[in-house]
């Protein structure tokens, strides 16, 4: 398999996974800090979040998915207005 074919294969796999996650709505939300903390500690401590809440992760995932580019998922480059 050529390097280009390998990249296309991975890209297709990622798109299929993203499509399934978007359809189910559970992938991004299942790894939010609030969900993980509730599962592991039995309580949620928002001040200790390092990767965002489930709702925030779903919001940014959907922005990128709907735009078809990971550039729209860039929370660091988005600025405070978003």
C-alpha positions as CSV (number, residue, x, y, z in Angstrom):
1,X,0.0,0.0,0.0
2,X,1.4,3.4,-0.9
3,X,1.6,6.2,1.6
4,X,-1.2,8.1,-0.2
5,X,-3.4,5.0,-0.1
6,X,-2.7,4.5,3.6
7,X,-3.7,8.1,4.3
8,X,-6.9,7.8,2.3
9,X,-7.7,4.6,4.2
10,X,-7.2,6.2,7.6
11,X,-9.1,9.3,6.4
12,X,-12.1,7.1,5.4
13,X,-12.0,5.2,8.6
14,X,-12.0,8.5,10.6
15,X,-14.8,9.9,8.6
16,X,-16.9,6.7,9.1
17,X,-16.2,6.8,12.8
18,X,-17.0,10.5,13.0
19,X,-20.2,9.9,11.1
20,X,-21.3,7.2,13.4
21,X,-20.4,9.3,16.5
22,X,-22.3,12.3,15.1
23,X,-25.3,10.2,14.4
24,X,-25.3,8.6,17.9
25,X,-24.3,11.7,19.7
26,X,-22.6,9.6,22.3
27,X,-18.9,9.5,21.4
28,X,-18.0,13.1,22.2
29,X,-20.3,13.3,25.2
30,X,-19.0,10.0,26.7
31,X,-15.5,11.5,27.2
32,X,-16.5,14.9,28.7
33,X,-14.8,15.7,32.0
34,X,-18.2,15.8,33.7
35,X,-19.2,12.3,32.5
36,X,-15.8,10.8,33.4
37,X,-15.8,12.4,36.9
38,X,-19.4,11.3,37.6
39,X,-18.5,7.8,36.6
40,X,-15.2,7.6,38.5
41,X,-15.8,9.8,41.5
42,X,-19.6,9.9,41.8
43,X,-19.6,13.7,41.6
44,X,-18.7,16.5,39.2
45,X,-16.2,19.2,40.0
46,X,-16.3,21.7,37.1
47,X,-13.3,23.8,38.4
48,X,-11.1,20.8,37.8
49,X,-12.1,20.2,34.1
50,X,-9.1,20.0,31.8
51,X,-10.7,18.9,28.5
52,X,-14.2,20.4,28.6
53,X,-17.7,19.2,29.6
54,X,-19.6,16.7,27.5
55,X,-21.7,19.5,26.0
56,X,-18.6,21.5,25.1
57,X,-17.0,18.5,23.4
58,X,-20.1,17.8,21.4
59,X,-20.4,21.4,20.3
60,X,-16.8,21.5,19.0
61,X,-17.0,18.1,17.4
62,X,-20.2,19.0,15.6
63,X,-18.7,22.3,14.4
64,X,-15.8,20.5,12.8
65,X,-17.9,17.6,11.5
66,X,-20.5,19.9,9.9
67,X,-17.8,22.0,8.3
68,X,-15.9,19.0,7.1
69,X,-12.6,20.3,8.6
70,X,-10.8,19.9,11.9
71,X,-9.9,23.6,11.6
72,X,-13.4,24.4,12.9
73,X,-12.7,22.2,16.0
74,X,-9.7,24.3,17.0
75,X,-10.8,25.6,20.4
76,X,-7.4,27.2,21.0
77,X,-7.5,29.3,17.8
78,X,-11.2,30.2,18.0
79,X,-10.8,33.0,20.5
80,X,-12.9,33.9,23.5
81,X,-15.9,35.0,21.4
82,X,-16.9,31.5,20.5
